[in-house]
Amino acid sequence: LAMMGDRDGARAALDQALALEPATAAFQLLRGDLEVAAGRVDAARQAFAAALQLDPDNREAAARLRRLEAGEGGSRLPAPDVR
């Protein structure tokens, strides 16, 4: 949905997914991507950190968090893999 421009719909769907499976790192990673796209860097940082707490070996979350910490924001974040 987010890739089709429906960020609100994507956020609503993700909220439902997180309500059902709050301990899923992939959902937190997607939340971070949505927050970056919306320009909410602090919320993105929290989501990526949550993904790493749930899955300390999550390379994507670690890379995205490093980019935010380096001040690169979301302009260079790759599109999320939503397969």
BELVENWO-V785487 format. One record per pair of residues at least 6 apart in sequence whose ideal C-beta (glycine too) atoms are under 8 Angstrom apart, sorted by the first residue. I is the first residue (numbers start at 1). J is the second residue. D is the distance in whole Angstrom. If there is no record, write none. Layout:
# BELVENWO-V785487
I:J:D ; I:J:D
This chain:
# BELVENWO-V785487
1:7:8 ; 1:9:4 ; 1:10:4 ; 1:13:6 ; 2:10:4 ; 2:33:8 ; 2:34:6 ; 2:37:7 ; 2:80:8 ; 3:79:7 ; 3:82:8 ; 7:34:6 ; 7:37:7 ; 7:38:6 ; 10:34:6 ; 11:34:6 ; 14:27:6 ; 14:30:6 ; 14:31:6 ; 14:34:7 ; 17:24:7 ; 17:27:5 ; 18:24:7 ; 18:27:5 ; 18:28:8 ; 18:31:7 ; 21:27:6 ; 23:54:6 ; 24:54:7 ; 25:50:8 ; 25:51:4 ; 25:52:8 ; 25:54:4 ; 25:55:4 ; 25:58:5 ; 25:61:7 ; 26:51:8 ; 28:47:5 ; 28:48:7 ; 28:50:4 ; 28:51:4 ; 28:54:6 ; 28:61:7 ; 29:47:7 ; 29:48:7 ; 29:51:5 ; 29:58:7 ; 29:60:6 ; 29:61:5 ; 29:64:7 ; 29:80:7 ; 30:80:6 ; 30:82:7 ; 31:43:8 ; 31:47:4 ; 31:50:8 ; 32:44:5 ; 32:45:8 ; 32:47:4 ; 32:48:4 ; 32:51:7 ; 32:61:7 ; 32:64:6 ; 33:44:8 ; 33:64:8 ; 33:74:8 ; 33:77:7 ; 33:80:5 ; 35:41:7 ; 35:43:4 ; 35:44:4 ; 35:47:6 ; 36:44:4 ; 36:64:8 ; 36:68:8 ; 36:73:7 ; 36:74:3 ; 36:77:6 ; 37:74:6 ; 39:74:8 ; 41:68:6 ; 41:73:6 ; 41:74:8 ; 44:64:8 ; 44:68:6 ; 44:74:7 ; 45:65:7 ; 45:68:5 ; 45:69:8 ; 48:61:5 ; 48:62:8 ; 48:64:5 ; 48:65:4 ; 48:68:7 ; 49:65:6 ; 51:58:5 ; 51:61:4 ; 52:58:6 ; 52:61:5 ; 52:62:6 ; 52:65:7 ; 55:61:7 ; 60:81:8 ; 64:77:6 ; 67:73:8 ; 67:76:6 ; 67:77:7 ; 68:74:8
